[in-house]
Amino acid sequence: MKIRWTNDSIRLRITPTELDALLHDEAIAEALHIPGGAIWEAVIRPSPRDATRLGGDAHCAVIYLSSEDRDRLADATQEGVYFSEADHGVRYFIEKDFPCVHPRALEAMEPPSETFSPPTDFAERKSAV
């Protein structure tokens, strides 16, 4: 899972294997172990009987994903599912990870990763941004 967060949003990009785990009611997680002992973690936890919501604590963000939203995410025509917590002004997203359309900097040393096949118009839409 790839994670990008700002002061008012969190964006989680998942692989096909991670989507498959969610479809089998398994939680997926990513943890960053910071020198000094701190850990920051993001979790997507299937929540079949509840509405999708954002929760967690000081070191862990958890998206509790409803069955309905999990099924929307599994739909091949959907690139992601998008939510907001109006009371807190936080937006959160789960998106499918597609291949990059621009070259990656060698200095980033990003290993190859598993991605979804992009939609037919994906490259054109991303190059227009």
C-alpha positions as CSV (number, residue, x, y, z in Angstrom):
1,M,0.0,0.0,0.0
2,K,1.2,3.5,-0.8
3,I,0.2,6.3,1.4
4,R,0.1,10.1,0.9
5,W,-1.2,12.4,3.6
6,T,-1.6,16.1,4.1
7,N,-3.2,18.1,7.0
8,D,-6.7,17.4,5.7
9,S,-6.5,14.2,3.7
10,I,-5.1,10.6,3.5
11,R,-4.8,8.7,0.2
12,L,-4.1,5.0,0.2
13,R,-3.2,3.2,-3.0
14,I,-3.6,-0.5,-3.0
15,T,-2.3,-3.4,-5.2
16,P,-4.4,-6.2,-6.8
17,T,-3.2,-8.6,-4.0
18,E,-4.3,-6.1,-1.3
19,L,-7.7,-5.7,-3.0
20,D,-8.0,-9.5,-3.0
21,A,-7.3,-9.6,0.7
22,L,-10.0,-7.0,1.3
23,L,-12.4,-9.1,-0.8
24,H,-11.7,-12.0,1.5
25,D,-12.4,-9.9,4.6
26,E,-8.8,-9.5,5.6
27,A,-7.3,-6.2,6.8
28,I,-4.3,-4.7,5.1
29,A,-1.8,-2.5,6.7
30,E,1.4,-0.6,6.1
31,A,3.7,0.5,8.9
32,L,6.7,2.9,9.0
33,H,9.2,2.2,11.8
34,I,10.8,5.5,12.7
35,P,14.3,5.6,14.4
36,G,13.7,6.1,18.1
37,G,10.9,3.6,18.3
38,A,7.9,5.5,16.9
39,I,5.6,3.7,14.5
40,W,3.1,5.2,12.1
41,E,0.6,2.8,10.6
42,A,-2.3,2.9,8.1
43,V,-4.9,0.1,8.1
44,I,-7.9,-0.7,5.9
45,R,-10.2,-3.0,7.8
46,P,-13.3,-4.6,6.2
47,S,-16.3,-3.6,8.2
48,P,-19.2,-5.6,6.7
49,R,-22.0,-4.4,8.9
50,D,-21.1,-0.7,9.3
51,A,-20.8,2.3,7.0
52,T,-17.3,3.3,5.9
53,R,-15.6,5.6,8.4
54,L,-12.2,6.9,9.4
55,G,-10.8,6.2,12.9
56,G,-7.6,5.4,14.7
57,D,-5.4,6.9,17.3
58,A,-2.2,9.0,17.5
59,H,-0.1,6.5,15.6
60,C,-2.6,4.6,13.4
61,A,-5.1,5.7,10.8
62,V,-7.8,3.1,10.2
63,I,-10.4,3.1,7.4
64,Y,-13.2,0.8,8.3
65,L,-14.5,-0.2,4.8
66,S,-18.1,-1.2,4.3
67,S,-19.0,-4.2,2.1
68,E,-20.8,-1.9,-0.3
69,D,-17.7,0.4,-0.7
70,R,-15.4,-2.6,-0.9
71,D,-17.6,-3.9,-3.8
72,R,-17.4,-0.5,-5.5
73,L,-13.6,-0.6,-5.2
74,A,-13.6,-4.1,-6.8
75,D,-15.5,-2.9,-9.8
76,A,-13.1,-2.8,-12.7
77,T,-14.6,0.5,-14.0
78,Q,-13.8,2.3,-10.7
79,E,-10.4,3.8,-9.9
80,G,-11.1,4.3,-6.3
81,V,-13.6,5.2,-3.5
82,Y,-13.7,8.7,-2.0
83,F,-15.0,9.9,1.4
84,S,-14.9,12.8,3.8
85,E,-15.5,13.3,7.5
86,A,-17.5,16.6,7.3
87,D,-17.3,17.1,11.1
88,H,-13.5,17.0,11.0
89,G,-12.8,18.4,7.5
90,V,-10.8,15.3,6.5
91,R,-11.0,13.6,3.2
92,Y,-9.8,10.0,2.7
93,F,-9.5,7.8,-0.4
94,I,-8.6,4.3,-1.4
95,E,-7.4,4.1,-4.9
96,K,-6.1,1.3,-7.2
97,D,-2.4,1.7,-7.9
98,F,-1.8,2.1,-11.6
99,P,1.6,2.3,-13.3
100,C,3.3,5.7,-13.3
101,V,2.9,7.5,-16.6
102,H,6.1,9.6,-16.0
103,P,9.6,8.4,-15.4
104,R,10.6,7.9,-11.7
105,A,13.8,9.6,-10.4
106,L,16.5,7.0,-9.9
107,E,17.4,8.7,-6.6
108,A,14.0,7.6,-5.2
109,M,15.2,4.0,-5.5
110,E,11.6,2.8,-5.7
111,P,11.4,-1.0,-6.3
112,P,9.0,-2.2,-9.0
113,S,5.6,-2.9,-7.6
114,E,2.4,-4.7,-8.5
115,T,-0.2,-2.5,-10.2
116,F,-3.6,-2.7,-11.8
117,S,-3.9,-2.5,-15.5
118,P,-4.8,1.1,-16.3
119,P,-8.1,2.1,-17.9
120,T,-7.8,2.8,-21.7
121,D,-7.8,6.6,-21.3
122,F,-5.6,6.7,-18.2
123,A,-2.3,8.0,-19.8
124,E,-4.2,10.7,-21.8
125,R,-6.0,12.0,-18.7
126,K,-2.8,12.0,-16.6
127,S,-0.7,13.7,-19.2
128,A,-3.3,16.5,-19.5
129,V,-2.8,17.4,-15.8
